Amino acid sequence: MPFRTPADLADSQFDGKRVLVRVDFNVSVNNGAVGEDYRIRMSLPTIEYLTKRGAKVILASHLGRPEGNERQFSLAPVAKRLSDIVGKSPPIRFADDCVGFEVEDQIEKMNSGDVLLLENLRFHKEEELNDPEFSKKLAALADIYVNDAFSTSHRKHCSTYGAAWLFDTRLAGFNLSKEVEYLSMIRENPKKPFVLVVGGVKIKDKIGALEHLLPKADRVMIGGAAAYTFLKAKGVKTGRSLVDDERLPWVTKALDTYGDKIMLPTDHICAASPSDTSVTMVKGDLPNGMSGFDIGSETIERYSAEVGDNGGGTVFWNGPMGMFEIRAFSNGTINVAKSMALAFWRGSKTLIGGGDTLEAMKKSGVAENEVSHVSTGGGATLRYLAGDEMPGVVILNGH
């Protein structure tokens, strides 16, 4: 690993030290209650490693895209959920801001092994501007810096980059380290056969990663709304399905170059709209007034076999196969998720990327321990796989 983690330092170096840990607690909060808490749980190994060694742990995160100090974006409910998860030890405290005298006073009163979660970093617009003064204020809160938020490391913000520069000791948290290890394996040297399952809506977000991975992949299965741009490029009538006309030239070129390894849906679950109760299975061309909202049973069979019979290689899945939130359009996603679990139990490395895909996996009844790794990254995962620079990761190497 090119950078150090807390395990690379002597335990004594954390005792009584203030450690600023950039976590990603950007989770869904509705009516003051946290929804899926996977990102919170993934930070626990780093937090508990530090508290057990007597560190004063200061957690920093953003939540959503607030326009100023909007209370619905407060991290207070996250502090409560974190407290519920860890129990009474270590105690979780919450600060009403992320910089300033009151925060400094709270940190001053912390005992070794305490945890303090700061309020939403984005309540200060300076955070996203990578403002030098705001970076200085954040850096002044602690002695050691740890980045455990891979999912925000593609951004040059104060908490991931500007403040990190100002620390002599910069470490990668265990979650970030694991993300980089698994995603580097996929990017550089995936164990063969290497299968890609690509779904979701936006082709444009995935092009960089696909350009990097298509030459390495043995099979690429396209589903979700993304499939209709590929099908249109092949001359299939796509009805009213979502098509990204702007990316048609790129898709056409990809099909010309890698057409022998790209698998596309041959049948579809169609409807006039997502709320339409009359759902039709269509093979081949889609009727004019209809959109495809899921892959059909023939396609499910082909995709599931390709994933489940991977033969001990690598499978990477990003993006659901259809509008899985609606029961009538969830079959494709559920079957791919179960095939991912089957491949894992048969010895393949299986990786899932993106919040939608995690939600889809859970809805399919597949547990987190039935895949090799679930990336918390989303956009950052795709950027890393595309070979883009990740400022929040690079800074940990001291560059």
N, C-alpha and C positions, 0 to 999 in steps of 0.2 A: 504494500500500500504506500503510495507516495507521500501521504501525510500522517501525522500522529493522531492517535485517539487518547482519551484519558488513561487507558491501560498502559500507555507508553511512558507515563510519568510515575515517579515514586509516590506512594500513598501520602507520604508526609508533605508533599508539595500542595496538597489540597486542604490540609487541616487549617481551619480558620480563615481560609482564603475566600474572597468573593468571586464567584464564577458566573459570568453572564452567558446564558445558554439561549441561542436563537432557536426556538422551536416553531413548528407550524401547527398552531391551534385554530387554523382557519376552517372551522367545522360549521355545519348547519345548526342554527339556533332559532327555534320557533317558540314564541310566547315564553321566552326565558328558559326553555329546556333544550339541551343539546341533543341532536339526532345521532347520526353515526359517529362513534368516538374512536375509530381506528387510529387516526393521527395522534390523538392524545395518548393512547396506549403504547404506540410505537416510540414515544419519547421516554417511557419509564425506565428502560435499561440505563440510559445516560443519567437521568435525574437521580436514580437510586444508587448508582455507582458513586456519584459525587457526594451525596448526602452521607452515605456510609463511611466516607473518608473524611468527614468533618467539614466539607465545603458549605459555604453559604450560597445557595443556588438561587440566582435571579433569572427568571424566565421571561423572555420577550417574544411577542408574536403580533401579527396583525389579524384582523377579522373583517372580511368583506371589503367593500369599497366605500367607506363613509365619506360624506362631504362635511368635514369638520367633526365636532364632538357629538355625534348622534348616538343616543343611549341604546338604541336597538343593536348597535355594533359593539356594545361593551363586552369585555371578556369575563365579567363577573360570573355568568352561568358556567363558563368553562372552568373557572377556579373551583366552583362547587362540584362539578363532575370529576375533576382531577382529585379533589378531596375525597369524594365518595369511592373512587377507585383505589386510592392508596390507604384509606382508613385513617387512623389517628397518627400514623408515623410514616413519613415525616409530616408535621402539620403544614397545611398550605395556607399562606397568607396572600392577600390581594391588595395591590396599590391602586389608588384612584387615578394615577397618571403614570407616565413612563420615564419622566425626567422632572427635575425641580427639587426644591428644599424638602418638601414633605416625603418624597420618595427616598431622598438621601437619608433623612431622619429614620425612616422605617428600616433601611438597610443597616444603619448604624446600630439599631437595636436587635438585629438578627443574631441568633446563636448559631454555633456550628451545627450543621445538619438541617437547618431551617430552609424552607422554600418560599420564595416570594414571586408571585406572578404579576407582572406589570400590566397596566391598562393598554389597550389597543395602540400600537405604534402609529397607525395611520390616522389617529386623532390629531397628529401633527403632520401637516403637509410636507414638512421638511424631510420626513423619512423617505418618501418616494423620490424626492429631488436629490438624494444623496448629499444633503447640505452639510458642509464641513463643521459648522458650529453645533448642529444637532448631533453629528457623529461624536464630537468631543464630549458632549453632555452624556451620551450613552456610555462611551468608553470610560468616563470618570467613575461610573457606578461599580466597576469591578477590576480585579487583578488579572483574571484569565478569561479568554474568550473561547466558547465552544459553539460551532454551528452544527445543529442537528436537524436543520430544515432544508433537506435537499430540494423540496418542492418550490422553494422560493430562491434557490441559489442561481437561477438564470437571470436574476434582477440585480442591478447595481444600486441597491438601496443602502441607507445608512447602517441598518442592523445586519446586513449580509456582507457589506463591503467597506463602506466608509469608516465605520467604527472599528471593524476588524483590523484594519491597517494599523490602528493606534495601540494594539496590544503586542507585547513581546511574545507571549505564549498564545498561539492560535491552534485549536484542536478541532478534529472532526468528531462529532457525536457518533455513537454506535449505529444509529439508524442511517445517517448520511453515509457512513463508511460502507454499510451493507448495500445500500442503493447503488453506490458507485461500483462496488465489486460485481454485483449481478449485472448491471447495465453495461459495464465495460466488457464483461464476458459476451453478452449478446452483440455488442457493437463490434468487437474485435475478433472473437474466436468462438462462436457458438458451436456447441457439440452437435454433430450431424446425426440424423437429419434435422434440419432447422425449418420449423413451420411457423409462419406468421398468420395470425387471424386479425383482420382489420375491419372494424365496423364504425359505428357512430355516424355523425352527420357531416362534419367538416373535413373535406379532402385537403384543403389548403394547409391545415395545421399538421398534417401527416406527411406531406410531400418530402420534406427534408429527411425525415427518418426513413421513409420508403426508398429514397434515392440511395441511402447508405446501406440499407438492409436487403433490397431486392437482389443485388448480385450474390449475396451470401445465402439467401433462402433457397430451400429445395421446393417448397410449396407456399403459395400465398393465397389465402381465402378471403375474399372481399364480401362483406355483408353490410347491413344497415343502409342508411340513405346513401352512403359513399358508393355503394354498388351501382347506383343508377347512372352515375357519370361514366363509369366503365362500360356499362351496357349500351348507353347511347353511343359511345365511341365505337362500339362494335356493330352499330346499326340496328340494335334492338329498340323497338318502340317502348318508351318508358311512361306513357300516359301523363298523369299530373305529378309523378314522383319528383322529389327534389333532385335537381341536376345542377352541378357547378359548371356552367358553360365556359367560364373564364379559364378553368383548369382542363378543359377538354383536350387542348393540344398536348399538355404534359401527359395526360392519361393515355392518349393515342400513342405517343412515343413509348411509354412504358409497356403498353400491350404489344407494340411492334418488337421491342427488344426482349421482353420477358414473358411473352404471351403463353409459352409452353408451361410455365410454372404458376401462372395466375388462374385461380379458379373463381368463377362467377356464378351467382344464383341462376338456376334454370327454371325454378318455379317460385311463386310469390303469394303471400297472403295480402290481398288487396281490398280496399274499401274506398268509398267516395271521400271520406274524411275520417279522422281518428275516432270520432264519436259515432260513426255509422255502425248500426248493429248488424247490418247484412254484410258479412265478410265472405269473400270469394277466393278460392285457390285458382291461380292462373299459371299456365305453363307458357313459356316463350314471351311473345309481345304482350304488353299491358294495354288494356282498353283505354280509350281517350279520356274518359271522365274519372278514371281511378288512379290511386297512388298505391305503391307497394309499401307496406308497413312492417313486413317480416319476411324471412326466407321461408319457402315452402318445404313440405315433408321430404321430397326427393333431394333437395339441397341440404337439408338437415342431415340426412343419412350420409351423403358424401362427405360433408364437413366433419361430422362426428367421427366417422371412420378414420379420416385423415389425422385428426387430433388424437383420438384414443389409441390408435395403433402406431404411435410415433416411433416406437422401437428404441426407447432410451435416449432420444436426442433432446432437442430444445423446442419448446413452444412458447411464443410470445403473443399475448392477446391484448388488443387495445380497441375498445369500442364495442357496444352491444350490437347484436344482429338485427334488431328491430326496435320498435317502440315498446320495450319490455314492461314499462309501467302499466300498460293496458293488457289485461289478461289475454285477450284475443291475439295479441301481437308479441307474446312472450316466449313462444315455444322454441324458436331458433336460438335465442340467448340461453335459455334453460338447458337445452341439449348440449350446446357448446361448453357451457360451464361444467356440466357433468362429465363430459369427455375430457376436459382439462384435469379433473380430479382422477379420472381413470388413468390418464397418461402419467400423472404424478405417482400413483400407486404402482404403476408398471415400471417406474424408474426413470422417467423423463424429468428434465429440468423444466418447470412450468412457471412462467412469469405473467403477472397481470398488471397492466398499467392504466391509471386513470380512475377518477372517483366514480364515474358512471359504471365502469366495468366492475369495480368492487361492489357497488350497490347491486348490480345485476347478478353477480356471483352469490351474494348473500340471499337475494330473492330466490335464487335457484336451489337454495338449501345446501350449497357447497361451503364448507368451513374454511377459515383462513389457513388452517394447518393441512388442508388438502391441496395446496399449491406450494411451490418452492418459495415464491416471493411475491408479495403484493406491493407494488410501488405506490408511494404516497404522492408521486410527482405530478401526474397529469401533463400539463404543458412542459414542465421541466424535463420529464422523462423523454418526451418526443424530441426536445431540443438537444438533450445529451446524446440520444441515439443518432441524431442528425450530424453529430460532430461539432455542434456549436460550442463556443466558449461559455463556461459557467463561472461568472465572476466570483460567486460565493464559494466555489470549490477551489478555483485557482488561488485565491487569497490564502487558503490554508497551507499551500505549498510555500508561501512566502514570496510569490512572484508579484 
